[in-house]
Amino acid sequence: MINVPFVDLKTQFRALKKEIHEAMEGVFDSGCFILGEKVKRFEEEFSAYCGCKYGIGVGSGTEALHLALVACGIEYGDEVITVPNTAVPTVSAITFAGATPLFVDVEQQTSTMDPNKLEDFLKREIKLKGSSTIKAIIPVHLYGHPADMDPIMELAEVYNLKVIEDACQAHGAEYKGRKAGSIGDAGCFSFYPTKNLGGYGDGGIIVTDDINLSEKLKQLRNYGQKNRYISPIKGFNSRLDEIQAAILLVKLRYLDRWNEQRREKANLYNNLLNDSKVESPVESDYARHIYHLYVIRCEERDILKRRLESNGIKALIHYPIPIHMQGAYKHLTPKECSLPVTEQHCNSILSLPLYPELENCSIEEICRLINECDT
Ligand SMILES: *Cc1c(COP(=O)(O)O)cnc(C)c1O
């Protein structure tokens, strides 16, 4: 029996060990651990990679979203629109900012925010409430596939809303040739170890072209300080540290290669599952998908998951419970709220192992089991 873990960070580390050790040693030798040269350089390189002017390194992806909301002026009593099929932190960030999340359902094909439903939702809400408390939209580039940003940006313009992209699963993904995270007012990334670009601990960054936003974020992450010991605004402590920045500078150079390997492996899955009953993920014409996750859909999902696991293959569900049904957040959503695509997807989605180091023979075995399960 083969044994295929869902992710494998050890193989990648073995290949990079020397570079990583040197980078970390450099930080220890420098004696500087917070907001030094490495963070500055990483902010420059990562924002340039995204095609943005500014990068602000913070403590996590959740904090990137939270601080971006605060910097955009979101406060207590405001409302922020996002999707229900996301990682919980998208919504924690909204509530950290004191705002209330509102949920718009997703597209059938990409599982990302449906611009038509967003438009209907905005029209209905504005009619209902008159002047609106809705202040921002957070589209999520789920699984590494960008949301359909052009119509979302148009609606944001019409309704005067900020757009903060949750690009925590989309390092290097593209929308019509532009990098995910570079399209809205701000783009937020996580460097959680299993992301396409991951550190060896927590970390995150916000990218933006807006200098005012950038300046505000630099204060917010560092006690609200403008200069040392001078705090004109209330702030937080949320900083990317020098060790993580040094590691990420090494790994950033491999990101495109790793994403390309993910794409090749996703294609192999697609080809081998072509005749099966499961639905493979689809890449929209506008998108360059970077397959943070390879998510199939099938009716008999639980049976298939058990069968894979009894054959040594780990598969997961992203995400089994939509946010509007989570204990912590369900009271925020009206009972009559209907999010049928999300609810249908969460019963049929299954994430298969996918990482740059995954062996093709493992993919062949996984697909053989899936195809067998069909008959
Ligand atoms: C990982 C992730 C986050 C949170 O990132 P952390 O660094 O773990 O705080 C937010 N949103 C999405 C969609 C994510 O996948």
The ligand as an ORCA input file, in Angstrom:
! r2SCAN-3c Opt
* xyz 0 1
  C      -4.805     30.597      5.273
  C      -5.930     31.507      5.001
  C      -6.169     32.648      5.781
  C      -5.462     32.948      7.057
  O      -4.091     32.934      7.058
  P      -3.282     32.760      8.434
  O      -1.899     33.120      8.029
  O      -3.423     31.342      8.871
  O      -3.845     33.710      9.426
  C      -7.199     33.505      5.381
  N      -7.955     33.254      4.309
  C      -7.767     32.154      3.558
  C      -8.650     31.927      2.373
  C      -6.766     31.237      3.884
  O      -6.624     30.132      3.151
*
